Amino acid sequence: MEGTPDTVAYLYLGLAVVAIIGFGFIGSIVVRFRNLQQDLRVIEQLRED
């Protein structure tokens, strides 16, 4: 009778994929927030003119 297969490598791979997706999502939010701030500055400048 065989023992339980060693799937630790798949666990690490899955965790790495989830971490990459998470960091990508956070990076996307940061970029969107910066773009929103820039858009608001442009709108304020246009409002002043």
PDBQT receptor file of N, H, CA, C and O in Angstrom, charges set to zero:
ATOM      1  N   MET A   1       0.839  -1.177   0.000  1.00  0.00    +0.000 N 
ATOM      2  CA  MET A   1       0.000   0.000   0.000  1.00  0.00    +0.000 C 
ATOM      3  C   MET A   1       0.890   1.249   0.000  1.00  0.00    +0.000 C 
ATOM      4  O   MET A   1       1.826   1.371   0.790  1.00  0.00    +0.000 OA
ATOM      5  N   GLU A   2       0.568   2.158  -0.903  1.00  0.00    +0.000 N 
ATOM      6  H   GLU A   2      -0.192   2.058  -1.545  1.00  0.00    +0.000 HD
ATOM      7  CA  GLU A   2       1.355   3.382  -1.041  1.00  0.00    +0.000 C 
ATOM      8  C   GLU A   2       0.908   4.434  -0.034  1.00  0.00    +0.000 C 
ATOM      9  O   GLU A   2      -0.229   4.430   0.439  1.00  0.00    +0.000 OA
ATOM     10  N   GLY A   3       1.845   5.341   0.283  1.00  0.00    +0.000 N 
ATOM     11  H   GLY A   3       2.768   5.344  -0.101  1.00  0.00    +0.000 HD
ATOM     12  CA  GLY A   3       1.530   6.435   1.190  1.00  0.00    +0.000 C 
ATOM     13  C   GLY A   3       0.890   7.590   0.451  1.00  0.00    +0.000 C 
ATOM     14  O   GLY A   3       0.637   7.513  -0.751  1.00  0.00    +0.000 OA
ATOM     15  N   THR A   4       0.639   8.630   1.162  1.00  0.00    +0.000 N 
ATOM     16  H   THR A   4       0.844   8.693   2.139  1.00  0.00    +0.000 HD
ATOM     17  CA  THR A   4       0.055   9.834   0.581  1.00  0.00    +0.000 C 
ATOM     18  C   THR A   4       1.059  10.484  -0.360  1.00  0.00    +0.000 C 
ATOM     19  O   THR A   4       2.224  10.642   0.005  1.00  0.00    +0.000 OA
ATOM     20  N   PRO A   5       0.632  10.866  -1.571  1.00  0.00    +0.000 N 
ATOM     21  CA  PRO A   5       1.571  11.501  -2.506  1.00  0.00    +0.000 C 
ATOM     22  C   PRO A   5       2.052  12.855  -1.976  1.00  0.00    +0.000 C 
ATOM     23  O   PRO A   5       1.325  13.555  -1.272  1.00  0.00    +0.000 OA
ATOM     24  N   ASP A   6       3.270  13.201  -2.323  1.00  0.00    +0.000 N 
ATOM     25  H   ASP A   6       3.861  12.633  -2.895  1.00  0.00    +0.000 HD
ATOM     26  CA  ASP A   6       3.867  14.465  -1.887  1.00  0.00    +0.000 C 
ATOM     27  C   ASP A   6       3.433  15.575  -2.841  1.00  0.00    +0.000 C 
ATOM     28  O   ASP A   6       3.914  15.650  -3.972  1.00  0.00    +0.000 OA
ATOM     29  N   THR A   7       2.536  16.426  -2.389  1.00  0.00    +0.000 N 
ATOM     30  H   THR A   7       2.146  16.365  -1.471  1.00  0.00    +0.000 HD
ATOM     31  CA  THR A   7       2.004  17.501  -3.233  1.00  0.00    +0.000 C 
ATOM     32  C   THR A   7       2.386  18.876  -2.700  1.00  0.00    +0.000 C 
ATOM     33  O   THR A   7       1.723  19.866  -3.009  1.00  0.00    +0.000 OA
ATOM     34  N   VAL A   8       3.436  18.944  -1.911  1.00  0.00    +0.000 N 
ATOM     35  H   VAL A   8       3.974  18.140  -1.659  1.00  0.00    +0.000 HD
ATOM     36  CA  VAL A   8       3.854  20.224  -1.332  1.00  0.00    +0.000 C 
ATOM     37  C   VAL A   8       4.251  21.202  -2.434  1.00  0.00    +0.000 C 
ATOM     38  O   VAL A   8       4.005  22.402  -2.308  1.00  0.00    +0.000 OA
ATOM     39  N   ALA A   9       4.859  20.710  -3.506  1.00  0.00    +0.000 N 
ATOM     40  H   ALA A   9       5.058  19.735  -3.607  1.00  0.00    +0.000 HD
ATOM     41  CA  ALA A   9       5.257  21.592  -4.607  1.00  0.00    +0.000 C 
ATOM     42  C   ALA A   9       4.029  22.273  -5.216  1.00  0.00    +0.000 C 
ATOM     43  O   ALA A   9       4.081  23.456  -5.554  1.00  0.00    +0.000 OA
ATOM     44  N   TYR A  10       2.927  21.534  -5.358  1.00  0.00    +0.000 N 
ATOM     45  H   TYR A  10       2.885  20.573  -5.083  1.00  0.00    +0.000 HD
ATOM     46  CA  TYR A  10       1.706  22.129  -5.901  1.00  0.00    +0.000 C 
ATOM     47  C   TYR A  10       1.123  23.166  -4.933  1.00  0.00    +0.000 C 
ATOM     48  O   TYR A  10       0.568  24.177  -5.365  1.00  0.00    +0.000 OA
ATOM     49  N   LEU A  11       1.248  22.919  -3.647  1.00  0.00    +0.000 N 
ATOM     50  H   LEU A  11       1.698  22.098  -3.296  1.00  0.00    +0.000 HD
ATOM     51  CA  LEU A  11       0.795  23.889  -2.653  1.00  0.00    +0.000 C 
ATOM     52  C   LEU A  11       1.568  25.187  -2.805  1.00  0.00    +0.000 C 
ATOM     53  O   LEU A  11       0.972  26.263  -2.847  1.00  0.00    +0.000 OA
ATOM     54  N   TYR A  12       2.887  25.097  -2.888  1.00  0.00    +0.000 N 
ATOM     55  H   TYR A  12       3.371  24.223  -2.854  1.00  0.00    +0.000 HD
ATOM     56  CA  TYR A  12       3.713  26.296  -3.044  1.00  0.00    +0.000 C 
ATOM     57  C   TYR A  12       3.414  27.004  -4.359  1.00  0.00    +0.000 C 
ATOM     58  O   TYR A  12       3.365  28.233  -4.410  1.00  0.00    +0.000 OA
ATOM     59  N   LEU A  13       3.218  26.240  -5.406  1.00  0.00    +0.000 N 
ATOM     60  H   LEU A  13       3.258  25.242  -5.364  1.00  0.00    +0.000 HD
ATOM     61  CA  LEU A  13       2.892  26.843  -6.699  1.00  0.00    +0.000 C 
ATOM     62  C   LEU A  13       1.555  27.578  -6.629  1.00  0.00    +0.000 C 
ATOM     63  O   LEU A  13       1.427  28.691  -7.138  1.00  0.00    +0.000 OA
ATOM     64  N   GLY A  14       0.572  26.961  -6.005  1.00  0.00    +0.000 N 
ATOM     65  H   GLY A  14       0.675  26.056  -5.591  1.00  0.00    +0.000 HD
ATOM     66  CA  GLY A  14      -0.734  27.596  -5.861  1.00  0.00    +0.000 C 
ATOM     67  C   GLY A  14      -0.662  28.868  -5.026  1.00  0.00    +0.000 C 
ATOM     68  O   GLY A  14      -1.278  29.878  -5.366  1.00  0.00    +0.000 OA
ATOM     69  N   LEU A  15       0.094  28.813  -3.932  1.00  0.00    +0.000 N 
ATOM     70  H   LEU A  15       0.594  27.992  -3.656  1.00  0.00    +0.000 HD
ATOM     71  CA  LEU A  15       0.252  30.003  -3.101  1.00  0.00    +0.000 C 
ATOM     72  C   LEU A  15       0.972  31.116  -3.850  1.00  0.00    +0.000 C 
ATOM     73  O   LEU A  15       0.632  32.290  -3.701  1.00  0.00    +0.000 OA
ATOM     74  N   ALA A  16       1.962  30.750  -4.652  1.00  0.00    +0.000 N 
ATOM     75  H   ALA A  16       2.238  29.797  -4.773  1.00  0.00    +0.000 HD
ATOM     76  CA  ALA A  16       2.680  31.756  -5.445  1.00  0.00    +0.000 C 
ATOM     77  C   ALA A  16       1.745  32.413  -6.458  1.00  0.00    +0.000 C 
ATOM     78  O   ALA A  16       1.788  33.628  -6.651  1.00  0.00    +0.000 OA
ATOM     79  N   VAL A  17       0.907  31.611  -7.099  1.00  0.00    +0.000 N 
ATOM     80  H   VAL A  17       0.873  30.624  -6.942  1.00  0.00    +0.000 HD
ATOM     81  CA  VAL A  17      -0.036  32.165  -8.085  1.00  0.00    +0.000 C 
ATOM     82  C   VAL A  17      -1.025  33.104  -7.409  1.00  0.00    +0.000 C 
ATOM     83  O   VAL A  17      -1.316  34.182  -7.928  1.00  0.00    +0.000 OA
ATOM     84  N   VAL A  18      -1.541  32.700  -6.258  1.00  0.00    +0.000 N 
ATOM     85  H   VAL A  18      -1.305  31.825  -5.837  1.00  0.00    +0.000 HD
ATOM     86  CA  VAL A  18      -2.487  33.553  -5.530  1.00  0.00    +0.000 C 
ATOM     87  C   VAL A  18      -1.804  34.852  -5.091  1.00  0.00    +0.000 C 
ATOM     88  O   VAL A  18      -2.405  35.924  -5.166  1.00  0.00    +0.000 OA
ATOM     89  N   ALA A  19      -0.560  34.758  -4.636  1.00  0.00    +0.000 N 
ATOM     90  H   ALA A  19      -0.072  33.887  -4.575  1.00  0.00    +0.000 HD
ATOM     91  CA  ALA A  19       0.170  35.960  -4.206  1.00  0.00    +0.000 C 
ATOM     92  C   ALA A  19       0.402  36.894  -5.391  1.00  0.00    +0.000 C 
ATOM     93  O   ALA A  19       0.240  38.107  -5.261  1.00  0.00    +0.000 OA
ATOM     94  N   ILE A  20       0.779  36.346  -6.538  1.00  0.00    +0.000 N 
ATOM     95  H   ILE A  20       0.910  35.361  -6.644  1.00  0.00    +0.000 HD
ATOM     96  CA  ILE A  20       1.013  37.174  -7.727  1.00  0.00    +0.000 C 
ATOM     97  C   ILE A  20      -0.273  37.877  -8.153  1.00  0.00    +0.000 C 
ATOM     98  O   ILE A  20      -0.258  39.063  -8.482  1.00  0.00    +0.000 OA
ATOM     99  N   ILE A  21      -1.375  37.148  -8.148  1.00  0.00    +0.000 N 
ATOM    100  H   ILE A  21      -1.387  36.184  -7.881  1.00  0.00    +0.000 HD
ATOM    101  CA  ILE A  21      -2.663  37.756  -8.509  1.00  0.00    +0.000 C 
ATOM    102  C   ILE A  21      -3.033  38.847  -7.504  1.00  0.00    +0.000 C 
ATOM    103  O   ILE A  21      -3.505  39.916  -7.893  1.00  0.00    +0.000 OA
ATOM    104  N   GLY A  22      -2.822  38.582  -6.228  1.00  0.00    +0.000 N 
ATOM    105  H   GLY A  22      -2.438  37.714  -5.912  1.00  0.00    +0.000 HD
ATOM    106  CA  GLY A  22      -3.134  39.576  -5.194  1.00  0.00    +0.000 C 
ATOM    107  C   GLY A  22      -2.303  40.834  -5.341  1.00  0.00    +0.000 C 
ATOM    108  O   GLY A  22      -2.834  41.943  -5.277  1.00  0.00    +0.000 OA
ATOM    109  N   PHE A  23      -0.985  40.670  -5.541  1.00  0.00    +0.000 N 
ATOM    110  H   PHE A  23      -0.553  39.769  -5.592  1.00  0.00    +0.000 HD
ATOM    111  CA  PHE A  23      -0.130  41.844  -5.715  1.00  0.00    +0.000 C 
ATOM    112  C   PHE A  23      -0.477  42.593  -7.000  1.00  0.00    +0.000 C 
ATOM    113  O   PHE A  23      -0.405  43.821  -7.044  1.00  0.00    +0.000 OA
ATOM    114  N   GLY A  24      -0.851  41.861  -8.035  1.00  0.00    +0.000 N 
ATOM    115  H   GLY A  24      -0.909  40.863  -7.999  1.00  0.00    +0.000 HD
ATOM    116  CA  GLY A  24      -1.277  42.513  -9.272  1.00  0.00    +0.000 C 
ATOM    117  C   GLY A  24      -2.538  43.333  -9.070  1.00  0.00    +0.000 C 
ATOM    118  O   GLY A  24      -2.666  44.433  -9.607  1.00  0.00    +0.000 OA
ATOM    119  N   PHE A  25      -3.463  42.797  -8.299  1.00  0.00    +0.000 N 
ATOM    120  H   PHE A  25      -3.359  41.903  -7.863  1.00  0.00    +0.000 HD
ATOM    121  CA  PHE A  25      -4.710  43.513  -8.006  1.00  0.00    +0.000 C 
ATOM    122  C   PHE A  25      -4.430  44.773  -7.199  1.00  0.00    +0.000 C 
ATOM    123  O   PHE A  25      -4.974  45.837  -7.495  1.00  0.00    +0.000 OA
ATOM    124  N   ILE A  26      -3.584  44.656  -6.180  1.00  0.00    +0.000 N 
ATOM    125  H   ILE A  26      -3.142  43.792  -5.939  1.00  0.00    +0.000 HD
ATOM    126  CA  ILE A  26      -3.231  45.823  -5.362  1.00  0.00    +0.000 C 
ATOM    127  C   ILE A  26      -2.514  46.869  -6.214  1.00  0.00    +0.000 C 
ATOM    128  O   ILE A  26      -2.788  48.063  -6.093  1.00  0.00    +0.000 OA
ATOM    129  N   GLY A  27      -1.600  46.426  -7.073  1.00  0.00    +0.000 N 
ATOM    130  H   GLY A  27      -1.377  45.457  -7.172  1.00  0.00    +0.000 HD
ATOM    131  CA  GLY A  27      -0.907  47.358  -7.967  1.00  0.00    +0.000 C 
ATOM    132  C   GLY A  27      -1.867  48.064  -8.897  1.00  0.00    +0.000 C 
ATOM    133  O   GLY A  27      -1.720  49.258  -9.162  1.00  0.00    +0.000 OA
ATOM    134  N   SER A  28      -2.849  47.333  -9.395  1.00  0.00    +0.000 N 
ATOM    135  H   SER A  28      -2.968  46.363  -9.180  1.00  0.00    +0.000 HD
ATOM    136  CA  SER A  28      -3.854  47.936 -10.276  1.00  0.00    +0.000 C 
ATOM    137  C   SER A  28      -4.657  48.998  -9.539  1.00  0.00    +0.000 C 
ATOM    138  O   SER A  28      -4.947  50.053 -10.104  1.00  0.00    +0.000 OA
ATOM    139  N   ILE A  29      -5.015  48.740  -8.302  1.00  0.00    +0.000 N 
ATOM    140  H   ILE A  29      -4.779  47.883  -7.843  1.00  0.00    +0.000 HD
ATOM    141  CA  ILE A  29      -5.766  49.718  -7.510  1.00  0.00    +0.000 C 
ATOM    142  C   ILE A  29      -4.927  50.966  -7.279  1.00  0.00    +0.000 C 
ATOM    143  O   ILE A  29      -5.441  52.080  -7.372  1.00  0.00    +0.000 OA
ATOM    144  N   VAL A  30      -3.639  50.794  -6.979  1.00  0.00    +0.000 N 
ATOM    145  H   VAL A  30      -3.221  49.888  -6.903  1.00  0.00    +0.000 HD
ATOM    146  CA  VAL A  30      -2.755  51.944  -6.757  1.00  0.00    +0.000 C 
ATOM    147  C   VAL A  30      -2.660  52.790  -8.018  1.00  0.00    +0.000 C 
ATOM    148  O   VAL A  30      -2.751  54.015  -7.950  1.00  0.00    +0.000 OA
ATOM    149  N   VAL A  31      -2.479  52.152  -9.161  1.00  0.00    +0.000 N 
ATOM    150  H   VAL A  31      -2.405  51.156  -9.216  1.00  0.00    +0.000 HD
ATOM    151  CA  VAL A  31      -2.370  52.884 -10.427  1.00  0.00    +0.000 C 
ATOM    152  C   VAL A  31      -3.672  53.624 -10.721  1.00  0.00    +0.000 C 
ATOM    153  O   VAL A  31      -3.641  54.781 -11.140  1.00  0.00    +0.000 OA
ATOM    154  N   ARG A  32      -4.792  52.984 -10.512  1.00  0.00    +0.000 N 
ATOM    155  H   ARG A  32      -4.817  52.043 -10.173  1.00  0.00    +0.000 HD
ATOM    156  CA  ARG A  32      -6.082  53.638 -10.757  1.00  0.00    +0.000 C 
ATOM    157  C   ARG A  32      -6.278  54.836  -9.828  1.00  0.00    +0.000 C 
ATOM    158  O   ARG A  32      -6.798  55.870 -10.248  1.00  0.00    +0.000 OA
ATOM    159  N   PHE A  33      -5.862  54.698  -8.568  1.00  0.00    +0.000 N 
ATOM    160  H   PHE A  33      -5.439  53.859  -8.227  1.00  0.00    +0.000 HD
ATOM    161  CA  PHE A  33      -5.999  55.795  -7.611  1.00  0.00    +0.000 C 
ATOM    162  C   PHE A  33      -5.142  56.978  -8.035  1.00  0.00    +0.000 C 
ATOM    163  O   PHE A  33      -5.592  58.122  -7.963  1.00  0.00    +0.000 OA
ATOM    164  N   ARG A  34      -3.917  56.723  -8.475  1.00  0.00    +0.000 N 
ATOM    165  H   ARG A  34      -3.552  55.794  -8.534  1.00  0.00    +0.000 HD
ATOM    166  CA  ARG A  34      -3.041  57.810  -8.933  1.00  0.00    +0.000 C 
ATOM    167  C   ARG A  34      -3.622  58.491 -10.170  1.00  0.00    +0.000 C 
ATOM    168  O   ARG A  34      -3.580  59.716 -10.283  1.00  0.00    +0.000 OA
ATOM    169  N   ASN A  35      -4.162  57.708 -11.091  1.00  0.00    +0.000 N 
ATOM    170  H   ASN A  35      -4.196  56.713 -11.000  1.00  0.00    +0.000 HD
ATOM    171  CA  ASN A  35      -4.776  58.293 -12.283  1.00  0.00    +0.000 C 
ATOM    172  C   ASN A  35      -5.995  59.133 -11.916  1.00  0.00    +0.000 C 
ATOM    173  O   ASN A  35      -6.237  60.183 -12.512  1.00  0.00    +0.000 OA
ATOM    174  N   LEU A  36      -6.759  58.667 -10.932  1.00  0.00    +0.000 N 
ATOM    175  H   LEU A  36      -6.563  57.814 -10.448  1.00  0.00    +0.000 HD
ATOM    176  CA  LEU A  36      -7.923  59.436 -10.483  1.00  0.00    +0.000 C 
ATOM    177  C   LEU A  36      -7.498  60.761  -9.877  1.00  0.00    +0.000 C 
ATOM    178  O   LEU A  36      -8.126  61.788 -10.136  1.00  0.00    +0.000 OA
ATOM    179  N   GLN A  37      -6.442  60.756  -9.074  1.00  0.00    +0.000 N 
ATOM    180  H   GLN A  37      -5.931  59.922  -8.863  1.00  0.00    +0.000 HD
ATOM    181  CA  GLN A  37      -5.940  62.008  -8.497  1.00  0.00    +0.000 C 
ATOM    182  C   GLN A  37      -5.477  62.963  -9.586  1.00  0.00    +0.000 C 
ATOM    183  O   GLN A  37      -5.724  64.167  -9.512  1.00  0.00    +0.000 OA
ATOM    184  N   GLN A  38      -4.809  62.426 -10.594  1.00  0.00    +0.000 N 
ATOM    185  H   GLN A  38      -4.609  61.449 -10.655  1.00  0.00    +0.000 HD
ATOM    186  CA  GLN A  38      -4.346  63.271 -11.700  1.00  0.00    +0.000 C 
ATOM    187  C   GLN A  38      -5.545  63.850 -12.458  1.00  0.00    +0.000 C 
ATOM    188  O   GLN A  38      -5.537  65.025 -12.825  1.00  0.00    +0.000 OA
ATOM    189  N   ASP A  39      -6.558  63.041 -12.689  1.00  0.00    +0.000 N 
ATOM    190  H   ASP A  39      -6.564  62.086 -12.391  1.00  0.00    +0.000 HD
ATOM    191  CA  ASP A  39      -7.761  63.532 -13.364  1.00  0.00    +0.000 C 
ATOM    192  C   ASP A  39      -8.444  64.628 -12.547  1.00  0.00    +0.000 C 
ATOM    193  O   ASP A  39      -8.926  65.613 -13.105  1.00  0.00    +0.000 OA
ATOM    194  N   LEU A  40      -8.483  64.456 -11.241  1.00  0.00    +0.000 N 
ATOM    195  H   LEU A  40      -8.092  63.655 -10.788  1.00  0.00    +0.000 HD
ATOM    196  CA  LEU A  40      -9.100  65.482 -10.398  1.00  0.00    +0.000 C 
ATOM    197  C   LEU A  40      -8.315  66.789 -10.448  1.00  0.00    +0.000 C 
ATOM    198  O   LEU A  40      -8.906  67.869 -10.444  1.00  0.00    +0.000 OA
ATOM    199  N   ARG A  41      -6.978  66.695 -10.494  1.00  0.00    +0.000 N 
ATOM    200  H   ARG A  41      -6.498  65.817 -10.497  1.00  0.00    +0.000 HD
ATOM    201  CA  ARG A  41      -6.169  67.920 -10.620  1.00  0.00    +0.000 C 
ATOM    202  C   ARG A  41      -6.458  68.631 -11.940  1.00  0.00    +0.000 C 
ATOM    203  O   ARG A  41      -6.561  69.857 -11.973  1.00  0.00    +0.000 OA
ATOM    204  N   VAL A  42      -6.587  67.881 -13.009  1.00  0.00    +0.000 N 
ATOM    205  H   VAL A  42      -6.503  66.885 -12.981  1.00  0.00    +0.000 HD
ATOM    206  CA  VAL A  42      -6.882  68.475 -14.322  1.00  0.00    +0.000 C 
ATOM    207  C   VAL A  42      -8.257  69.142 -14.305  1.00  0.00    +0.000 C 
ATOM    208  O   VAL A  42      -8.431  70.236 -14.841  1.00  0.00    +0.000 OA
ATOM    209  N   ILE A  43      -9.226  68.476 -13.686  1.00  0.00    +0.000 N 
ATOM    210  H   ILE A  43      -9.085  67.588 -13.250  1.00  0.00    +0.000 HD
ATOM    211  CA  ILE A  43     -10.585  69.050 -13.604  1.00  0.00    +0.000 C 
ATOM    212  C   ILE A  43     -10.560  70.354 -12.801  1.00  0.00    +0.000 C 
ATOM    213  O   ILE A  43     -11.216  71.327 -13.176  1.00  0.00    +0.000 OA
ATOM    214  N   GLU A  44      -9.807  70.376 -11.699  1.00  0.00    +0.000 N 
ATOM    215  H   GLU A  44      -9.274  69.586 -11.395  1.00  0.00    +0.000 HD
ATOM    216  CA  GLU A  44      -9.712  71.600 -10.897  1.00  0.00    +0.000 C 
ATOM    217  C   GLU A  44      -9.051  72.728 -11.695  1.00  0.00    +0.000 C 
ATOM    218  O   GLU A  44      -9.468  73.883 -11.610  1.00  0.00    +0.000 OA
ATOM    219  N   GLN A  45      -8.019  72.385 -12.469  1.00  0.00    +0.000 N 
ATOM    220  H   GLN A  45      -7.680  71.447 -12.538  1.00  0.00    +0.000 HD
ATOM    221  CA  GLN A  45      -7.355  73.412 -13.292  1.00  0.00    +0.000 C 
ATOM    222  C   GLN A  45      -8.301  73.950 -14.353  1.00  0.00    +0.000 C 
ATOM    223  O   GLN A  45      -8.324  75.152 -14.614  1.00  0.00    +0.000 OA
ATOM    224  N   LEU A  46      -9.070  73.079 -14.957  1.00  0.00    +0.000 N 
ATOM    225  H   LEU A  46      -9.051  72.102 -14.745  1.00  0.00    +0.000 HD
ATOM    226  CA  LEU A  46     -10.027  73.512 -15.976  1.00  0.00    +0.000 C 
ATOM    227  C   LEU A  46     -11.125  74.357 -15.348  1.00  0.00    +0.000 C 
ATOM    228  O   LEU A  46     -11.615  75.303 -15.965  1.00  0.00    +0.000 OA
ATOM    229  N   ARG A  47     -11.507  74.024 -14.137  1.00  0.00    +0.000 N 
ATOM    230  H   ARG A  47     -11.109  73.256 -13.635  1.00  0.00    +0.000 HD
ATOM    231  CA  ARG A  47     -12.547  74.786 -13.447  1.00  0.00    +0.000 C 
ATOM    232  C   ARG A  47     -12.068  76.207 -13.136  1.00  0.00    +0.000 C 
ATOM    233  O   ARG A  47     -12.848  77.157 -13.191  1.00  0.00    +0.000 OA
ATOM    234  N   GLU A  48     -10.767  76.345 -12.805  1.00  0.00    +0.000 N 
ATOM    235  H   GLU A  48     -10.133  75.573 -12.761  1.00  0.00    +0.000 HD
ATOM    236  CA  GLU A  48     -10.213  77.651 -12.492  1.00  0.00    +0.000 C 
ATOM    237  C   GLU A  48     -10.088  78.541 -13.732  1.00  0.00    +0.000 C 
ATOM    238  O   GLU A  48     -10.177  79.765 -13.635  1.00  0.00    +0.000 OA
ATOM    239  N   ASP A  49      -9.885  77.928 -14.876  1.00  0.00    +0.000 N 
ATOM    240  H   ASP A  49      -9.812  76.933 -14.954  1.00  0.00    +0.000 HD
ATOM    241  CA  ASP A  49      -9.727  78.711 -16.119  1.00  0.00    +0.000 C 
ATOM    242  C   ASP A  49     -11.029  79.184 -16.635  1.00  0.00    +0.000 C 
ATOM    243  O   ASP A  49     -11.078  79.853 -17.667  1.00  0.00    +0.000 OA
TER     244      ASP A  49
